[in-house]
């Protein structure tokens, strides 16, 4: 049995890890899209470190594009096996992969329209038709129930508490007279967050792939987080009469923000200003959320006894059409705008950025991790000038950062989920993080008693005992 790290190795996006059994059966864990502008990763999305036709099955931890975004390309390039995911992940993928395909086609069309005479025509990585065809390969499973993907391999999903349907993956592999348990945390969520249940520990395993996005830090606590959020709303929309613009992933972060605003509205604390969720995908994803109450925590179930729609109130408006989004760009009305994408590298948020960043009355609130090289990362790092849609823009708007909104657990929260592995785990590999955050996480885990903790490079292979 061996493992090969085919993505999210010393990077935060592009999750993909290949396990090959002694009999040649191959299991791919995630098939994510790299999101960022690192020149060393420029060709990552177009090339494979394996032959897609040789992959027997794919197991998906959750629906975020950096974990699923290359699945239609995998299928188009020859994959013909089953794709295993939770029920909610399958339903979200049906929306998100179609949306990703539209972006691929739109980007190619834009490039070809504006390319120079000596530049070759661009083709989309995959098409809408590829994304639609992909869904026939999905097979859904529930949490906490073992199922077989191979006569000698059982799989268990446990709630990872990251986004709707997110799961850790445990493989139990029988090879000869040996039984090996292999774990993959996926993205570890946070306890006591709105909407979702807390992340659950994996069963004890022999080997573990663990995420490391925030392995070097602790997040802001919940009480101060809400006060901080209210202060930003008041300072921007009431005092400065400006726009509060929040880049957020369409799935997970947007619904959490909508739910928190709904709670503030119900409590009479939200100023009388309109709130716009400017993302067609967010609208559709929110409908999927409502269809999967099995993923909700007890607090949300209780809240819904008095408010049957926790993601909407009278002054919250979901914007589907492009014209409605354009009107927000020219409006001078104080408001809150939540738009995707969270890293500001695509989508409607780029237009809001271009039209509002030079107005000192406005605030951009960064509520999650942004990969190096993205516009979101530039704002988080304090850039005084950015380049968007070919134009240089001065950063005159306020920029606030609230990592407490993050759906990724911090150092302490991740450790609470995996500490049960210390007695049994022979080795941990850290993925889905940059090295400057992985090294402190590695040292922390070694100090806490883990025997061996590695930080694999992209393409690295290792044979397991």
N, C-alpha and C positions, 0 to 999 in steps of 0.2 A: 504494500500500500504506500502510495506517495502523494505528496501535495505540491502543487505549483501555484505561485501567486501571480495571477494574471491581471490584476488591477487593484487600485486603492492601496498600493504598496508604497509607503512614504508619501502618499497623496491622500486627499480627503474624498475624492470622487472616483468613479469608475470601478466600483466593487466587483470583483470576479476572482474566484478561487477554484482550482480544478483538483479533484481527488480522483486518483486512478487506483482501482483495486488490483490485487495480484492476478485475477482472472481477466483483466483488461477492461472491466466495466468502468465507465467514466461518469462522474457526478460533478456538475458545475454548480457552485454556490454563487448565486447572483450573476447578473450580466449587465453591469451598469455603464452609463455614459460618462466619459470624462468631461467635466465642466470647468473651464478655465482657459488661460492663454499662455501657459508655460510652453516655451518653444520645444523643450525636450519631450513634451507629451503631444505635440502637434498631430502626429500620425496615429495616436493610440486608438481613436474611434474607428479608423478605417482598416486596421490590421488585427489579425487574431494571433494568439500564441498557441493555437491548436487548430485542428480542422473541425469546423462546426458540425460536419456530417458524422464525426466520430464520437460526439457527445451523446451519451445514452439518456441522461435526464438532467433537467435543470431544476434546482430548488431555490425559490425566491424568498428572501427574508421580509421584504416589504416593498411598497409600490413606488417609492421615490425614484426619480429618473436616474440618479447616480447609482442606483442598484438594479434598474430594469431597462434603461433607455436604449440598450443595444439588442434587446431580445428580437425585435422585428428583423434586424440585420442578421442575427444568428439564424433565424428561420429562413430568410431569403438566401442565405449562403449555404444551406444544406441541412440544418438541424431538423430532425424528424421524430424527436422523442417526446416525452411528457414533461410538462412544466408544473411543478407542485407549488402551491401557495395556499394561504388561508382564504376563506370565502371573501372577506372584505378586501384583501389584497388583489384577488382576481377581479373583483368589481371595479376597484380603483384603476387597475391596469388597463381595463377596457376603455377608460376615459383618457388616462394619461399617455398611453402609447399612441393613441389616435391624435391627441394634441401634439405630441412630439413629432409625429409624422407630418402634420400640417406645418410645423415650424421648419422641418427639414426641407419640405417642398417649397415653402415660402422663401427660405434663405437662398436656395438654389435659383429660384426665379429672379430674386432681387440681384444676385450676383451676375447672372447672365444678362440682365437688362442693363447693368452698369459696368460690365467688364470692358477692358481695353481690347483693341483689335487683336493684339498678340496673346491675349490670355485665353486658355481653353475654356470651354463651357463646363459649368459645374453640374453635377447630378446629385440629387438628394441621397443621403445615406440609406434611407428606405422611404417607402411611399405609404400613403393612406391605405392602399390595398394590402401592402405587406403587414401593416399593423392590424388590420381587420382579420387577415388570415391567421395571424399569430394566436388569436384568442381560442381557436379550436384545439390548441395543444394544452390548454390549461386544465388542471385537475385540482379541485379544491378540497381541503381537509380542515377539520376543526382543531382547536387547541387541546392539548393534554391527552391525545389519543395516538398511540403508535400505529403506523401503517407501513406497508412494504413497498419499496421501489425496485426491489431485486430480491430473489429468494433468500439471499444472505444479508440483506440490508434493511433495517427498520429505521423510520424517521419519526421524530417527535417535534411538534411545534409548541412552544410556550410563549405566552404573551410578553412581548418586549417593552410594552408601554411607550413606544416611540411615536407612531402614528396609528391611525385606524388599521387594524389587521396586521400590524408588525409582529414579527416572531423571531425568537431565537430558534436555532436548528440543532437538534442532536441526532447524530447518526450512530446506530449500533451495528457494527460490521462483524460478521462471523467469517473468519478466514482460517480454515483447517480447524485446529482445536483451540484457537485463540478468539476471544471476543474483544474488540476494540471499540471504545466509545469516543466519538469525535464531536466536539462542540463548536458552534459558530454563533457568536452573540448577536450578529446583525448589528443594528444600531440600538444601543441601550437607552431607554427613555428615562424619565425622572419620576420619582415618587411624589405623591400629593399634588400632581398637576391637574388642571381642570380636564374634564371630559373622559379621559382614559383611565383604565385600571393601572395600578403600579406594576413596574416590570417584575417578572418572576425569575428566580434563579433557574439555571439549567440543572438537569440531573448531573451527578458527579461524572466527569469524563476523564479520559486519559490524555487527550490533546485538545487544545482550545485556540480558536482564532477569535481575537477580541478587538473591538473598536477602540479608538484612542483620541477622538476628536478633541475632547477637553481634558486630556490626561494630566495636564499641568496646573489645573486651577479649580476653584470653587465658585459656584454661581451665587448671585444675589438671592437672598431669602424672599419668600412669598409676601409677607406683610409689607416690607419696604419696597418691594417690586410694584405693588398696587399703588402705593403712595407716590412713587416715582412716576408711574404712568399717568396718574391724575394730574400731577404737577406739570408734566410736559403738555398734556392736553390743554390745561388752563393757560399756561404761558403762551402757547402757540395760537390757539384758536380764540381765546377770550382777550387776553392782554394784547397780543400782537395782531390779532384779527387776520391770522395767516392760515395756511394749510399745514396740517400734520400728515405727512406722507410716509407710509410704512411699507417697505418692500417685504413681501412675505411669500413663502411657498404656498401654492394653491391648496395643497393637501396638508392638513395638520395645523400649521401655524395660523393660517387664515381663520380656520374654525375656532381655534382657541382665542384669538383676538376678538372675533365676533361674539363669542360666549362671554368673555370678560366685559365687553362693552354692554352686552345685554344685561348683565348683572348690575353694572353701574347705572344703567338706565332705570332698571326696576327699583333700585335703591334711591333714585332721585339725585344721584351725584354727578351724572353726565350733563355737561352744559347743553343747551338747546341749539345744537348744530347738527347738520346732516352728516351721516357716515356712509361712504360709498365703498362697496367691495367691487373693485373694477377688474374682473377676470371671469370670462365665460367658464373656464375650467373650475374655478372656485365655486361657481353656482352649481355646476353639476356634481362636484365632489361633495358639497354640503348635502345634496340630496342623497348621496350614497351613505354619508354619515348617519342620516336619519333612519336609513334602512338597516343599520347594523347596531341596534341597541345592546347586543351581546358583548360589545366591546366597551360599553360605557361603565364608569365607576358608580358607586352607590350615591355619591353626592349629586351627580347629574340626573340619575333616575329620580331622586327625591325632588330636585329642582323642577323637573318636568311635570310633577304633579300639580304645580301651580302655574307653570309657563310651558305649554306644550311645544313651543318653538324656541329653543335656547339659542338659536343662531339668527334671530331676527326680531326687530321691534319697529315701531312706526317711523322712526327717522333713520332707519338703516335701509339702504337701497343697493340691490345687486345689479350691476351693469353688465349686460351681455353684449350689446351692439357697439360697433366701433364709433359711431357718431356720438353716443352717450359718453364714451371715454374722451373723445376730442373736446367735447363741451367742458369737461372738467379742467382741461389744460388752460383754457382761456378764462374760466370763471375766477372772479376775485373774491368769492364768498368764502368765509372761514368754514373749514370742514375737515373731516378726517378721510383720507383715501388709503385703502389697503389694496395693493396691486402686486402681481407677480411679474418677474420672478424674484425670489428672495435674494439672489446674488446680483441682481440688476444687470445680468448679462444678456437678457432677452425679454420680450414681452412688452406689455403696456407701461410697465414701470420706467422703461428707458425714455419714453415720451414725457412722462411726468417729471423725470429727472431733467431732461433738456429744457423743459418749459418753466421749471420752478426753482432750479438750483441757484439762480442769480438773484433771488428775491429774499432779502434778509428777514422778512416777516415769517417765512416758512421754516419748517423743521422736517428733516428726514430722520426717522427713528429706525435704527438698525437693530433687529431683534434676533439675529442668528448668525451663524458662521458664514463667511464668504471666502471662497477659494482665492489664493493669490492670483493677481492678474485680472480679476473681475472689477467692474466699476464699484460694486459694493465694498470690496476690499480696499479700494483706493479711498473711499469716503471714511471707512472705519480707521484707516491709517492716518487720517488728517490731511489729505490732499487739499491744496489751495486752488488747484485748477484740474479739471478733468477734460477728456476729449470724448464726446458723444455724438454720434451721427456725423462724424467728420468735422465737427466744430469744437473749438476750445471754449470751455465755460468756466468762469470764476465760481468758486464755491463760496457764496455769500450767505446762503441759508444756514441755519443751525444744523448740526449733526449730533444726535444723541445715540448712545449705545445702551441697550438693555439685554445682556446675554441671559438674564433670568428667564426670558421667554423661550430659550432654546429647548428643543425637544431632545437634545443629547444630555445624558447624565454627565455630571462633573466627576472629578477624581474620586471623591468620597462615595457618590451615588453609584458609580460603576463598580467600585470595590465591593459595596454591599451586595451587588448582584452576583459577583463571581467568587467571593471569599470562600464559599463552600467547596471550591475546587482545590484548595491548597493541599489537602491530604492525598488526593488521587492524581492530580494533573502532572504529567511528566514535563510538558512544555507548553508555553503560551506564545503565540505569535501576535504581534500588535500590527493592526492594519487601520485603514480609514483615519489617517492623521498625518500631520507633518512631523518631521524628525524633531524639531524643537519642542514639540509637545509630547512626542512618544518617549524620548529619553527620560524626562522626569517621571512619566508613568511607569516605564520599565524599572527604574530605580526604586520607585515606591512599591511595586509588586514584589521585587526581590527582597526588600526590607521586611515586607509583611509575611514572607515565608514561601513564595513560589520558587520552585527549584530552578527553572530555566525560562527566561523570557527573551524572545528574539524579535528583531525588527527587520523583516525580510525586504529584500530589494525586488523591484519588478522583474518577473521572469525567474526568480529563484525557485529551485526545486529541493525537496527534502524527502528522503525515504524514511518511513516510520517503522519502528520495531514491531 
